[in-house]
Every structure is written in structure tokens, then in C-alpha cells.
Amino acid sequence: MDLLKTVFGIDVSSRKSNVCIMVNGQKVNDYAISNDMVGFNRLLGDLKQVTKPQIIFEATGVYSRRLQAFLDMHELRYVMMNPLEAKRKTKDDLHQNKTDKLDALYLAKLQSEHPQRLAYVQNKEYQELMANNRIYEQASHDLITNRNRLHKAIQLTFPEIEHLMVNPRGKNYWSIVLRFPHPDIVLETKEADIIDFLKGLTGIGKKRANDIAQSLIRLAKVACPAVKKNSAHIRGLKMAINNILSAEEECQTALQEMAKLAPKRDLEILTSIPGIGENTALRIISELGDIRRFNNPSQLNAF
């Protein structure tokens, strides 16, 4: 049995995976499994009957992650091919009308004839780092989108309020615009109530609140909005602000989680490079993963 070289080529798609089993370069079986515990356990049963099975599949994003996690759980090593690299290495055998079964066959054949390097098993922390970084990226994108939406809405409702602060951005600014999205709302509110509201914001004392209130009232008196205070544009403005506040919170949470998970020594090394701050260093570590899995700079560049 030890002389036999058994390869499991697996083509992973969204709902099912096709498995091709080759022994010493000859196909002995192929079948399809569901991408759930039932299907994976069937595959596991075949794997357990073989001494040192070789497993190869393509990294197909979220679809292959479940198979990868299952194999990791059972401490089974595998080859995880980059799809473009797999296509390049099997292009001589590819046909126009290839099927999923053929994909599994080609992967098994590739590993049988030209063994590929086993995937480097990273600590689970790196998967969480990348997941947090992707959340950060999405939240950052949402921030830009909603800031643009807010700017357009303010041009219709109360454009002068953008001159209320030197830097019209940040939680206090969003809170003020959320409370006073239209000049009529400012003018209908007692000055004392405006000051009380401002004093309730973080970092704003009595004098600062009084100054901002005076400026807000002055801007409201000269404002000429394009819509009334009950316009649907006000709802759109408020929706954009709430989305901004939520996205900012998600960005901070993601960065805090990355800071907990990132290897401290790696963080120290990266932040020692001029121009790289902690946030950038965290995102580099999160996206590259465990840099120790690369044998040389060329592999890192290729990745």
C-alpha cells in the first residue's frame, strides 16, 4: 500500500464538488459530493482508506474555504492551486468542451505527473485578520459613497452648514447636521436649546457650544435652501449620515480586532519602515497573511 501514489483531484463549485481519484497515474473513480458535512464525510471515508493521500484543488474563493476548513479540521495536508496557475499548467490538455469532471481529472493528473507544493497552513488568526480587513475595506468604500451622497443632499437642504466647522467631518459634525438638516429647523429652535444640544456632544464645552450656536444661527438666516424642511431629501440626508456613522464604527472595530490578532513583532518591523503607520501595517499583515510561507521575495511579489 505504501508504494501506491493516490491523488484526489477536487473541482470545487458553489454547491457541489467533483472528485477524481487516481492511483499511480490511472483514474480509478470519480464522483460528485455536496459541499456540506454529508459530502465531505463521504470524501473523508475514502481518504482514510489511503496511506498519505495527496489532495489537490483550486482556491475558488469562498466556495473552497469550507473544504479547506474541513481538511484542516482533520489535519489533512493538501495542494491549493491558484486557478490561473492551474489553468496554465494544464492548458495542453484542456478542451473547449471541458466539464467539471475533467477539471477534477486534470488536477489529479497534474499532481500525479508534476507534484505541486503543499499549501502552507496558516494560523486561524490570519483568516480572521483578512476577514476584518475586508470589512474595513467595505466600510471605507461605504464611507466614501455616503459622504458623496450627503454632500449632494446638503446642497439642496442647507449648504451653508458646511462652513460651520473648519473640518466638516467627524462624529460631532454629523450629529449637528443630523439634528439641524435644514435652516428652518435651526430658526425654529430656541438658542438655549441649541446650546444645550451642542454641550451634550463630546469635547464641546459651554463657550464652544455658544460660539457654534451663534454661527449656526447666522448661517441659517442667510441660507436659501432648494427644498422644504419636510422634503424627502431630508430623509435621504439623515440616512446617509447614519450610514456614515455606522461605517466609521465598523472601521474602528475592524482595526481594533486586527490590532489584537496581528503578531506584535511583525507589526514592529513594518512600522519601523518610514511612511508606514500602524493602520497601514495592520492591513498589510492582514492581506499578506503569514509572510513566512514565502521562500523568497519573488514568491511574495507573485502573490
CYANA upper distance limits for C-alpha pairs under 8 A (distance plus 0.5 A):
  1 MET  CA     50 VAL  CA      8.42
  1 MET  CA     51 THR  CA      7.54
  2 ASP  CA     51 THR  CA      6.91
  4 LEU  CA     23 VAL  CA      7.02
  4 LEU  CA     24 ASN  CA      6.66
  5 LYS  CA     23 VAL  CA      6.03
  5 LYS  CA     24 ASN  CA      5.58
  5 LYS  CA     25 GLY  CA      8.42
  5 LYS  CA     53 PRO  CA      7.92
  5 LYS  CA     54 GLN  CA      8.32
  5 LYS  CA    112 SER  CA      8.25
  6 THR  CA     21 ILE  CA      7.50
  6 THR  CA     22 MET  CA      6.17
  6 THR  CA     23 VAL  CA      4.96
  6 THR  CA     24 ASN  CA      6.95
  6 THR  CA     50 VAL  CA      7.71
  6 THR  CA     52 LYS  CA      8.39
  6 THR  CA     53 PRO  CA      5.97
  6 THR  CA     54 GLN  CA      6.70
  7 VAL  CA     21 ILE  CA      6.21
  7 VAL  CA     22 MET  CA      5.67
  7 VAL  CA     23 VAL  CA      6.93
  7 VAL  CA     53 PRO  CA      6.52
  7 VAL  CA     54 GLN  CA      5.15
  7 VAL  CA     55 ILE  CA      6.36
  7 VAL  CA     56 ILE  CA      8.09
  7 VAL  CA    108 ALA  CA      6.26
  7 VAL  CA    111 GLN  CA      7.50
  7 VAL  CA    112 SER  CA      7.11
  8 PHE  CA     19 VAL  CA      7.07
  8 PHE  CA     20 CYS  CA      6.21
  8 PHE  CA     21 ILE  CA      5.19
  8 PHE  CA     22 MET  CA      7.10
  8 PHE  CA     53 PRO  CA      7.72
  8 PHE  CA     54 GLN  CA      6.56
  8 PHE  CA     55 ILE  CA      5.27
  8 PHE  CA     56 ILE  CA      6.77
  8 PHE  CA    108 ALA  CA      6.39
  9 GLY  CA     19 VAL  CA      6.21
  9 GLY  CA     20 CYS  CA      5.53
  9 GLY  CA     21 ILE  CA      6.87
  9 GLY  CA     22 MET  CA      8.49
  9 GLY  CA     55 ILE  CA      6.66
  9 GLY  CA     56 ILE  CA      5.61
  9 GLY  CA     57 PHE  CA      6.59
  9 GLY  CA    104 ALA  CA      5.31
  9 GLY  CA    105 LEU  CA      6.69
  9 GLY  CA    106 TYR  CA      8.06
  9 GLY  CA    107 LEU  CA      5.58
  9 GLY  CA    108 ALA  CA      4.60
  9 GLY  CA    109 LYS  CA      8.33
 10 ILE  CA     17 SER  CA      6.95
 10 ILE  CA     18 ASN  CA      6.09
 10 ILE  CA     19 VAL  CA      5.06
 10 ILE  CA     20 CYS  CA      6.90
 10 ILE  CA     55 ILE  CA      8.05
 10 ILE  CA     56 ILE  CA      6.71
 10 ILE  CA     57 PHE  CA      5.45
 10 ILE  CA     58 GLU  CA      8.30
 10 ILE  CA    103 ASP  CA      8.47
 10 ILE  CA    104 ALA  CA      5.43
 10 ILE  CA    107 LEU  CA      7.69
 10 ILE  CA    108 ALA  CA      8.19
 11 ASP  CA     17 SER  CA      5.92
 11 ASP  CA     18 ASN  CA      5.60
 11 ASP  CA     19 VAL  CA      7.05
 11 ASP  CA     57 PHE  CA      6.49
 11 ASP  CA     58 GLU  CA      7.40
 11 ASP  CA    100 ASP  CA      6.94
 11 ASP  CA    101 LYS  CA      8.04
 11 ASP  CA    103 ASP  CA      6.51
 11 ASP  CA    104 ALA  CA      5.29
 11 ASP  CA    107 LEU  CA      8.41
 12 VAL  CA     16 LYS  CA      7.04
 12 VAL  CA     17 SER  CA      4.90
 12 VAL  CA     18 ASN  CA      7.15
 12 VAL  CA     57 PHE  CA      7.66
 12 VAL  CA     58 GLU  CA      7.71
 12 VAL  CA     60 THR  CA      7.55
 12 VAL  CA     63 TYR  CA      7.28
 12 VAL  CA     64 SER  CA      6.57
 13 SER  CA     17 SER  CA      6.27
 13 SER  CA     60 THR  CA      8.06
 13 SER  CA     63 TYR  CA      6.68
 13 SER  CA     64 SER  CA      8.11
 14 SER  CA     35 ASN  CA      8.25
 14 SER  CA     63 TYR  CA      5.90
 15 ARG  CA     34 SER  CA      6.70
 15 ARG  CA     35 ASN  CA      6.16
 16 LYS  CA     32 ALA  CA      7.21
 16 LYS  CA     33 ILE  CA      6.07
 16 LYS  CA     34 SER  CA      4.85
 16 LYS  CA     35 ASN  CA      5.54
 17 SER  CA     32 ALA  CA      6.09
 17 SER  CA     33 ILE  CA      5.84
 17 SER  CA     34 SER  CA      6.83
 17 SER  CA     35 ASN  CA      7.02
 18 ASN  CA     30 ASP  CA      7.75
 18 ASN  CA     31 TYR  CA      6.34
 18 ASN  CA     32 ALA  CA      4.82
 18 ASN  CA     33 ILE  CA      6.88
 18 ASN  CA    100 ASP  CA      6.98
 18 ASN  CA    101 LYS  CA      6.43
 18 ASN  CA    104 ALA  CA      6.65
 19 VAL  CA     30 ASP  CA      5.88
 19 VAL  CA     31 TYR  CA      5.89
 19 VAL  CA     32 ALA  CA      6.45
 19 VAL  CA     33 ILE  CA      8.03
 19 VAL  CA    101 LYS  CA      7.92
 19 VAL  CA    104 ALA  CA      6.38
 19 VAL  CA    105 LEU  CA      8.47
 20 CYS  CA     27 LYS  CA      7.62
 20 CYS  CA     28 VAL  CA      8.46
 20 CYS  CA     29 ASN  CA      6.49
 20 CYS  CA     30 ASP  CA      4.80
 20 CYS  CA     31 TYR  CA      7.29
 20 CYS  CA    101 LYS  CA      7.79
 20 CYS  CA    104 ALA  CA      5.91
 20 CYS  CA    105 LEU  CA      5.97
 20 CYS  CA    108 ALA  CA      7.11
 21 ILE  CA     27 LYS  CA      6.32
 21 ILE  CA     28 VAL  CA      6.33
 21 ILE  CA     29 ASN  CA      5.75
 21 ILE  CA     30 ASP  CA      6.57
 21 ILE  CA    105 LEU  CA      8.40
 21 ILE  CA    108 ALA  CA      7.50
 22 MET  CA     26 GLN  CA      5.53
 22 MET  CA     27 LYS  CA      4.67
 22 MET  CA     28 VAL  CA      6.11
 22 MET  CA     29 ASN  CA      7.76
 22 MET  CA    108 ALA  CA      6.97
 22 MET  CA    109 LYS  CA      8.01
 22 MET  CA    112 SER  CA      8.23
 23 VAL  CA     27 LYS  CA      6.90
 23 VAL  CA     28 VAL  CA      7.18
 24 ASN  CA    112 SER  CA      7.63
 25 GLY  CA    109 LYS  CA      7.16
 25 GLY  CA    112 SER  CA      6.17
 25 GLY  CA    113 GLU  CA      7.78
 27 LYS  CA    105 LEU  CA      8.39
 30 ASP  CA    101 LYS  CA      8.03
 33 ILE  CA     39 GLY  CA      5.12
 33 ILE  CA     40 PHE  CA      7.65
 33 ILE  CA     42 ARG  CA      8.15
 33 ILE  CA     43 LEU  CA      8.22
 34 SER  CA     38 VAL  CA      7.50
 34 SER  CA     39 GLY  CA      5.09
 34 SER  CA     40 PHE  CA      7.86
 35 ASN  CA     39 GLY  CA      6.35
 35 ASN  CA     40 PHE  CA      7.15
 35 ASN  CA     66 ARG  CA      8.06
 35 ASN  CA     67 LEU  CA      7.91
 36 ASP  CA     40 PHE  CA      6.54
 37 MET  CA     41 ASN  CA      6.33
 38 VAL  CA     42 ARG  CA      6.98
 39 GLY  CA     43 LEU  CA      7.00
 40 PHE  CA     44 LEU  CA      6.59
 40 PHE  CA     67 LEU  CA      7.91
 40 PHE  CA     70 PHE  CA      7.96
 41 ASN  CA     45 GLY  CA      6.62
 42 ARG  CA     46 ASP  CA      7.25
 43 LEU  CA     47 LEU  CA      6.77
 44 LEU  CA     48 LYS  CA      6.60
 45 GLY  CA     49 GLN  CA      7.27
 46 ASP  CA     50 VAL  CA      7.62
 47 LEU  CA     53 PRO  CA      6.84
 54 GLN  CA     77 ARG  CA      8.15
 54 GLN  CA     78 TYR  CA      6.96
 54 GLN  CA     79 VAL  CA      8.32
 54 GLN  CA    111 GLN  CA      8.40
 55 ILE  CA     77 ARG  CA      7.75
 55 ILE  CA     78 TYR  CA      5.26
 55 ILE  CA     79 VAL  CA      6.54
 56 ILE  CA     78 TYR  CA      6.26
 56 ILE  CA     79 VAL  CA      5.06
 56 ILE  CA     80 MET  CA      6.43
 56 ILE  CA     81 MET  CA      7.80
 56 ILE  CA    107 LEU  CA      7.01
 56 ILE  CA    108 ALA  CA      7.32
 56 ILE  CA    111 GLN  CA      7.56
 57 PHE  CA     78 TYR  CA      8.43
 57 PHE  CA     79 VAL  CA      6.95
 57 PHE  CA     80 MET  CA      5.77
 57 PHE  CA     81 MET  CA      6.61
 57 PHE  CA    104 ALA  CA      8.36
 57 PHE  CA    107 LEU  CA      7.36
 58 GLU  CA     64 SER  CA      7.95
 58 GLU  CA     80 MET  CA      5.87
 58 GLU  CA     81 MET  CA      5.02
 58 GLU  CA     82 ASN  CA      6.42
 58 GLU  CA     83 PRO  CA      6.08
 58 GLU  CA     86 ALA  CA      7.85
 59 ALA  CA     64 SER  CA      6.33
 59 ALA  CA     65 ARG  CA      8.36
 59 ALA  CA     80 MET  CA      6.26
 59 ALA  CA     81 MET  CA      6.31
 59 ALA  CA     82 ASN  CA      6.24
 59 ALA  CA     83 PRO  CA      6.96
 60 THR  CA     64 SER  CA      5.75
 60 THR  CA     65 ARG  CA      8.40
 60 THR  CA     83 PRO  CA      7.76
 61 GLY  CA     65 ARG  CA      7.18
 62 VAL  CA     66 ARG  CA      7.99
 63 TYR  CA     67 LEU  CA      8.41
 64 SER  CA     68 GLN  CA      6.65
 65 ARG  CA     69 ALA  CA      6.54
 66 ARG  CA     70 PHE  CA      6.69
 67 LEU  CA     71 LEU  CA      6.73
 68 GLN  CA     72 ASP  CA      6.63
 69 ALA  CA     73 MET  CA      6.55
 70 PHE  CA     74 HIS  CA      7.05
 71 LEU  CA     75 GLU  CA      6.62
 71 LEU  CA     76 LEU  CA      5.66
 71 LEU  CA     77 ARG  CA      7.73
 71 LEU  CA     78 TYR  CA      8.45
 72 ASP  CA     76 LEU  CA      6.41
 72 ASP  CA     77 ARG  CA      7.89
 77 ARG  CA    118 LEU  CA      7.25
 77 ARG  CA    119 ALA  CA      7.81
 78 TYR  CA    118 LEU  CA      5.98
 78 TYR  CA    119 ALA  CA      6.49
 79 VAL  CA    116 GLN  CA      7.08
 79 VAL  CA    117 ARG  CA      6.82
 79 VAL  CA    118 LEU  CA      5.04
 79 VAL  CA    119 ALA  CA      5.62
 80 MET  CA    118 LEU  CA      7.81
 80 MET  CA    119 ALA  CA      6.30
 81 MET  CA     85 GLU  CA      7.28
 81 MET  CA     86 ALA  CA      6.48
 82 ASN  CA     86 ALA  CA      6.56
 83 PRO  CA     87 LYS  CA      6.62
 84 LEU  CA     88 ARG  CA      6.68
 85 GLU  CA     89 LYS  CA      6.69
 86 ALA  CA     90 THR  CA      6.68
 86 ALA  CA    107 LEU  CA      8.13
 87 LYS  CA     91 LYS  CA      6.11
 89 LYS  CA    110 LEU  CA      8.20
 90 THR  CA     94 LEU  CA      6.99
 90 THR  CA    106 TYR  CA      7.18
 90 THR  CA    107 LEU  CA      8.41
 90 THR  CA    110 LEU  CA      7.54
 93 ASP  CA    106 TYR  CA      8.12
 94 LEU  CA     98 LYS  CA      7.30
 98 LYS  CA    102 LEU  CA      6.49
 98 LYS  CA    103 ASP  CA      7.76
 99 THR  CA    103 ASP  CA      6.86
100 ASP  CA    104 ALA  CA      6.90
101 LYS  CA    105 LEU  CA      6.72
102 LEU  CA    106 TYR  CA      6.47
103 ASP  CA    107 LEU  CA      6.76
104 ALA  CA    108 ALA  CA      6.75
105 LEU  CA    109 LYS  CA      6.51
106 TYR  CA    110 LEU  CA      6.44
107 LEU  CA    111 GLN  CA      6.81
108 ALA  CA    112 SER  CA      6.62
109 LYS  CA    113 GLU  CA      6.60
110 LEU  CA    114 HIS  CA      5.97
110 LEU  CA    115 PRO  CA      7.40
111 GLN  CA    115 PRO  CA      4.88
111 GLN  CA    116 GLN  CA      6.57
120 TYR  CA    293 ARG  CA      6.50
122 GLN  CA    126 TYR  CA      7.17
122 GLN  CA    289 GLY  CA      8.17
122 GLN  CA    290 ASP  CA      6.92
123 ASN  CA    127 GLN  CA      8.11
124 LYS  CA    128 GLU  CA      7.19
125 GLU  CA    129 LEU  CA      6.61
125 GLU  CA    261 LEU  CA      6.64
125 GLU  CA    262 ALA  CA      8.35
126 TYR  CA    130 MET  CA      6.69
126 TYR  CA    261 LEU  CA      8.31
126 TYR  CA    262 ALA  CA      8.44
126 TYR  CA    286 SER  CA      7.02
126 TYR  CA    289 GLY  CA      6.02
126 TYR  CA    290 ASP  CA      7.49
127 GLN  CA    131 ALA  CA      6.65
127 GLN  CA    289 GLY  CA      8.30
128 GLU  CA    132 ASN  CA      6.61
128 GLU  CA    261 LEU  CA      8.41
129 LEU  CA    133 ASN  CA      6.70
129 LEU  CA    257 GLU  CA      8.22
129 LEU  CA    258 MET  CA      6.05
129 LEU  CA    261 LEU  CA      7.14
129 LEU  CA    262 ALA  CA      7.75
129 LEU  CA    285 ILE  CA      8.35
129 LEU  CA    286 SER  CA      5.26
129 LEU  CA    287 GLU  CA      8.24
129 LEU  CA    289 GLY  CA      8.44
130 MET  CA    134 ARG  CA      6.67
130 MET  CA    286 SER  CA      5.19
130 MET  CA    287 GLU  CA      6.12
130 MET  CA    289 GLY  CA      7.98
131 ALA  CA    135 ILE  CA      6.86
132 ASN  CA    136 TYR  CA      6.68
132 ASN  CA    254 ALA  CA      5.60
132 ASN  CA    255 LEU  CA      8.02
132 ASN  CA    257 GLU  CA      7.63
132 ASN  CA    258 MET  CA      7.14
132 ASN  CA    286 SER  CA      8.42
133 ASN  CA    137 GLU  CA      6.69
133 ASN  CA    254 ALA  CA      7.21
133 ASN  CA    255 LEU  CA      8.27
133 ASN  CA    258 MET  CA      8.12
133 ASN  CA    283 ARG  CA      6.67
133 ASN  CA    286 SER  CA      6.69
133 ASN  CA    287 GLU  CA      7.68
134 ARG  CA    138 GLN  CA      6.70
135 ILE  CA    139 ALA  CA      6.54
135 ILE  CA    250 GLU  CA      7.96
135 ILE  CA    251 CYS  CA      7.99
135 ILE  CA    254 ALA  CA      7.28
136 TYR  CA    140 SER  CA      6.51
136 TYR  CA    250 GLU  CA      7.34
136 TYR  CA    251 CYS  CA      5.46
136 TYR  CA    254 ALA  CA      6.31
136 TYR  CA    255 LEU  CA      7.93
137 GLU  CA    141 HIS  CA      6.70
138 GLN  CA    142 ASP  CA      6.70
139 ALA  CA    143 LEU  CA      6.62
139 ALA  CA    247 ALA  CA      5.38
139 ALA  CA    248 GLU  CA      7.67
139 ALA  CA    250 GLU  CA      6.86
139 ALA  CA    251 CYS  CA      6.56
140 SER  CA    144 ILE  CA      6.99
140 SER  CA    247 ALA  CA      7.42
140 SER  CA    248 GLU  CA      8.25
140 SER  CA    251 CYS  CA      7.43
141 HIS  CA    145 THR  CA      6.81
142 ASP  CA    146 ASN  CA      6.52
142 ASP  CA    243 ASN  CA      8.20
142 ASP  CA    244 ILE  CA      7.90
142 ASP  CA    247 ALA  CA      6.99
143 LEU  CA    147 ARG  CA      6.47
143 LEU  CA    243 ASN  CA      8.10
143 LEU  CA    244 ILE  CA      5.95
143 LEU  CA    247 ALA  CA      6.43
143 LEU  CA    248 GLU  CA      7.64
144 ILE  CA    148 ASN  CA      6.77
145 THR  CA    149 ARG  CA      6.86
146 ASN  CA    150 LEU  CA      6.44
146 ASN  CA    240 ALA  CA      5.71
146 ASN  CA    241 ILE  CA      7.85
146 ASN  CA    243 ASN  CA      7.24
146 ASN  CA    244 ILE  CA      6.66
147 ARG  CA    151 HIS  CA      6.63
147 ARG  CA    240 ALA  CA      7.68
147 ARG  CA    241 ILE  CA      8.39
147 ARG  CA    244 ILE  CA      7.52
148 ASN  CA    152 LYS  CA      6.88
149 ARG  CA    153 ALA  CA      6.74
149 ARG  CA    237 LEU  CA      8.10
149 ARG  CA    240 ALA  CA      7.01
150 LEU  CA    154 ILE  CA      6.55
150 LEU  CA    237 LEU  CA      6.08
150 LEU  CA    240 ALA  CA      6.17
150 LEU  CA    241 ILE  CA      7.42
151 HIS  CA    155 GLN  CA      6.91
152 LYS  CA    156 LEU  CA      7.56
153 ALA  CA    157 THR  CA      6.87
153 ALA  CA    233 HIS  CA      6.82
153 ALA  CA    234 ILE  CA      8.09
153 ALA  CA    236 GLY  CA      7.70
153 ALA  CA    237 LEU  CA      6.12
154 ILE  CA    158 PHE  CA      5.72
154 ILE  CA    159 PRO  CA      5.59
154 ILE  CA    181 PRO  CA      8.12
154 ILE  CA    237 LEU  CA      7.61
155 GLN  CA    159 PRO  CA      5.03
155 GLN  CA    225 PRO  CA      8.31
156 LEU  CA    225 PRO  CA      6.24
156 LEU  CA    226 ALA  CA      5.43
156 LEU  CA    227 VAL  CA      6.62
156 LEU  CA    233 HIS  CA      8.22
157 THR  CA    181 PRO  CA      7.11
157 THR  CA    182 HIS  CA      5.96
157 THR  CA    183 PRO  CA      8.31
157 THR  CA    225 PRO  CA      5.59
157 THR  CA    226 ALA  CA      6.72
157 THR  CA    227 VAL  CA      6.38
157 THR  CA    228 LYS  CA      7.97
157 THR  CA    229 LYS  CA      8.05
157 THR  CA    233 HIS  CA      7.83
157 THR  CA    234 ILE  CA      7.53
158 PHE  CA    181 PRO  CA      6.90
158 PHE  CA    182 HIS  CA      5.76
158 PHE  CA    183 PRO  CA      6.63
158 PHE  CA    220 ALA  CA      8.36
158 PHE  CA    223 ALA  CA      7.21
158 PHE  CA    224 CYS  CA      8.08
158 PHE  CA    225 PRO  CA      6.18
159 PRO  CA    223 ALA  CA      8.11
159 PRO  CA    225 PRO  CA      8.05
160 GLU  CA    164 LEU  CA      7.96
160 GLU  CA    219 LEU  CA      6.41
160 GLU  CA    220 ALA  CA      7.94
160 GLU  CA    223 ALA  CA      6.78
161 ILE  CA    177 VAL  CA      8.09
161 ILE  CA    216 LEU  CA      7.60
161 ILE  CA    219 LEU  CA      7.21
161 ILE  CA    220 ALA  CA      8.38
162 GLU  CA    168 PRO  CA      6.40
163 HIS  CA    168 PRO  CA      7.84
164 LEU  CA    168 PRO  CA      7.81
164 LEU  CA    212 ILE  CA      7.78
164 LEU  CA    215 SER  CA      7.06
164 LEU  CA    216 LEU  CA      7.00
164 LEU  CA    219 LEU  CA      8.34
165 MET  CA    173 TYR  CA      8.18
168 PRO  CA    173 TYR  CA      6.58
169 ARG  CA    173 TYR  CA      6.06
169 ARG  CA    174 TRP  CA      7.23
170 GLY  CA    174 TRP  CA      6.74
171 LYS  CA    175 SER  CA      6.57
171 LYS  CA    245 LEU  CA      7.57
172 ASN  CA    176 ILE  CA      6.77
172 ASN  CA    201 LEU  CA      6.84
172 ASN  CA    202 THR  CA      7.65
173 TYR  CA    177 VAL  CA      6.82
174 TRP  CA    178 LEU  CA      6.49
174 TRP  CA    241 ILE  CA      6.73
174 TRP  CA    245 LEU  CA      8.28
175 SER  CA    179 ARG  CA      6.71
176 ILE  CA    180 PHE  CA      6.44
176 ILE  CA    181 PRO  CA      8.44
176 ILE  CA    198 LEU  CA      8.27
177 VAL  CA    181 PRO  CA      5.46
178 LEU  CA    237 LEU  CA      8.39
178 LEU  CA    238 LYS  CA      6.36
178 LEU  CA    241 ILE  CA      7.36
180 PHE  CA    185 ILE  CA      6.45
180 PHE  CA    186 VAL  CA      6.47
181 PRO  CA    185 ILE  CA      7.87
181 PRO  CA    229 LYS  CA      8.48
181 PRO  CA    234 ILE  CA      7.21
181 PRO  CA    237 LEU  CA      8.12
181 PRO  CA    238 LYS  CA      8.47
182 HIS  CA    186 VAL  CA      7.42
182 HIS  CA    220 ALA  CA      8.47
182 HIS  CA    225 PRO  CA      8.16
182 HIS  CA    228 LYS  CA      8.40
182 HIS  CA    229 LYS  CA      6.26
182 HIS  CA    234 ILE  CA      8.33
183 PRO  CA    187 LEU  CA      6.84
183 PRO  CA    219 LEU  CA      8.32
183 PRO  CA    220 ALA  CA      4.98
183 PRO  CA    221 LYS  CA      7.79
183 PRO  CA    223 ALA  CA      7.09
183 PRO  CA    225 PRO  CA      8.19
184 ASP  CA    188 GLU  CA      6.56
184 ASP  CA    220 ALA  CA      7.72
184 ASP  CA    229 LYS  CA      7.20
185 ILE  CA    189 THR  CA      6.83
185 ILE  CA    229 LYS  CA      7.74
186 VAL  CA    216 LEU  CA      7.97
186 VAL  CA    217 ILE  CA      6.98
186 VAL  CA    220 ALA  CA      7.01
187 LEU  CA    217 ILE  CA      7.25
187 LEU  CA    220 ALA  CA      7.31
187 LEU  CA    221 LYS  CA      8.02
189 THR  CA    193 ASP  CA      7.21
189 THR  CA    194 ILE  CA      7.30
190 LYS  CA    194 ILE  CA      6.94
191 GLU  CA    195 ILE  CA      6.76
191 GLU  CA    213 ALA  CA      7.48
192 ALA  CA    196 ASP  CA      6.67
193 ASP  CA    197 PHE  CA      6.66
194 ILE  CA    198 LEU  CA      6.77
194 ILE  CA    213 ALA  CA      6.72
195 ILE  CA    199 LYS  CA      6.62
195 ILE  CA    206 LYS  CA      8.22
195 ILE  CA    209 ALA  CA      5.91
195 ILE  CA    210 ASN  CA      6.29
195 ILE  CA    213 ALA  CA      6.45
196 ASP  CA    200 GLY  CA      6.99
196 ASP  CA    209 ALA  CA      8.31
197 PHE  CA    201 LEU  CA      7.64
198 LEU  CA    204 ILE  CA      7.25
198 LEU  CA    209 ALA  CA      5.78
198 LEU  CA    212 ILE  CA      8.43
198 LEU  CA    213 ALA  CA      8.21
199 LYS  CA    204 ILE  CA      5.98
199 LYS  CA    205 GLY  CA      6.19
199 LYS  CA    206 LYS  CA      6.68
199 LYS  CA    209 ALA  CA      6.16
200 GLY  CA    204 ILE  CA      7.92
204 ILE  CA    208 ARG  CA      6.32
204 ILE  CA    209 ALA  CA      6.53
205 GLY  CA    209 ALA  CA      6.42
206 LYS  CA    210 ASN  CA      6.68
207 LYS  CA    211 ASP  CA      6.79
208 ARG  CA    212 ILE  CA      6.69
209 ALA  CA    213 ALA  CA      6.55
210 ASN  CA    214 GLN  CA      6.75
211 ASP  CA    215 SER  CA      6.82
212 ILE  CA    216 LEU  CA      6.51
213 ALA  CA    217 ILE  CA      6.67
214 GLN  CA    218 ARG  CA      6.66
215 SER  CA    219 LEU  CA      6.65
216 LEU  CA    220 ALA  CA      6.63
217 ILE  CA    221 LYS  CA      6.77
218 ARG  CA    222 VAL  CA      7.29
219 LEU  CA    223 ALA  CA      6.59
227 VAL  CA    231 SER  CA      6.70
227 VAL  CA    233 HIS  CA      8.21
229 LYS  CA    234 ILE  CA      7.41
230 ASN  CA    234 ILE  CA      7.37
231 SER  CA    235 ARG  CA      7.99
232 ALA  CA    236 GLY  CA      6.96
233 HIS  CA    237 LEU  CA      6.57
234 ILE  CA    238 LYS  CA      6.74
235 ARG  CA    239 MET  CA      6.59
236 GLY  CA    240 ALA  CA      6.72
237 LEU  CA    241 ILE  CA      6.87
238 LYS  CA    242 ASN  CA      6.70
239 MET  CA    243 ASN  CA      6.67
240 ALA  CA    244 ILE  CA      6.68
241 ILE  CA    245 LEU  CA      6.73
242 ASN  CA    246 SER  CA      6.65
243 ASN  CA    247 ALA  CA      6.54
244 ILE  CA    248 GLU  CA      6.57
245 LEU  CA    249 GLU  CA      6.75
246 SER  CA    250 GLU  CA      6.76
247 ALA  CA    251 CYS  CA      6.72
248 GLU  CA    252 GLN  CA      6.88
249 GLU  CA    253 THR  CA      6.63
250 GLU  CA    254 ALA  CA      6.51
251 CYS  CA    255 LEU  CA      6.74
252 GLN  CA    256 GLN  CA      6.64
253 THR  CA    257 GLU  CA      6.70
254 ALA  CA    258 MET  CA      6.67
255 LEU  CA    259 ALA  CA      6.62
255 LEU  CA    279 ASN  CA      7.55
255 LEU  CA    282 LEU  CA      8.04
256 GLN  CA    260 LYS  CA      6.96
257 GLU  CA    261 LEU  CA      6.89
258 MET  CA    262 ALA  CA      6.31
258 MET  CA    282 LEU  CA      6.83
258 MET  CA    283 ARG  CA      8.48
258 MET  CA    286 SER  CA      7.94
259 ALA  CA    282 LEU  CA      7.23
262 ALA  CA    266 ASP  CA      8.06
262 ALA  CA    267 LEU  CA      7.44
262 ALA  CA    282 LEU  CA      7.33
262 ALA  CA    285 ILE  CA      7.56
262 ALA  CA    286 SER  CA      8.14
263 PRO  CA    267 LEU  CA      6.83
264 LYS  CA    268 GLU  CA      6.71
265 ARG  CA    269 ILE  CA      6.80
266 ASP  CA    270 LEU  CA      6.78
266 ASP  CA    285 ILE  CA      8.25
267 LEU  CA    271 THR  CA      6.60
267 LEU  CA    278 GLU  CA      7.90
267 LEU  CA    281 ALA  CA      6.74
267 LEU  CA    282 LEU  CA      7.44
267 LEU  CA    285 ILE  CA      8.30
268 GLU  CA    272 SER  CA      6.71
269 ILE  CA    273 ILE  CA      7.67
270 LEU  CA    276 ILE  CA      7.28
270 LEU  CA    281 ALA  CA      6.26
271 THR  CA    276 ILE  CA      5.86
271 THR  CA    277 GLY  CA      6.03
271 THR  CA    278 GLU  CA      6.57
271 THR  CA    281 ALA  CA      6.72
272 SER  CA    276 ILE  CA      7.98
276 ILE  CA    280 THR  CA      6.43
276 ILE  CA    281 ALA  CA      6.73
277 GLY  CA    281 ALA  CA      6.59
278 GLU  CA    282 LEU  CA      6.56
279 ASN  CA    283 ARG  CA      6.88
280 THR  CA    284 ILE  CA      6.68
281 ALA  CA    285 ILE  CA      6.74
282 LEU  CA    286 SER  CA      6.59
283 ARG  CA    287 GLU  CA      6.56
284 ILE  CA    288 LEU  CA      6.49
285 ILE  CA    289 GLY  CA      6.12
285 ILE  CA    290 ASP  CA      7.97
291 ILE  CA    300 LEU  CA      8.34
294 PHE  CA    299 GLN  CA      6.30
294 PHE  CA    300 LEU  CA      6.50
295 ASN  CA    299 GLN  CA      7.25
296 ASN  CA    300 LEU  CA      7.33
297 PRO  CA    301 ASN  CA      6.66
298 SER  CA    302 ALA  CA      6.60
299 GLN  CA    303 PHE  CA      6.69
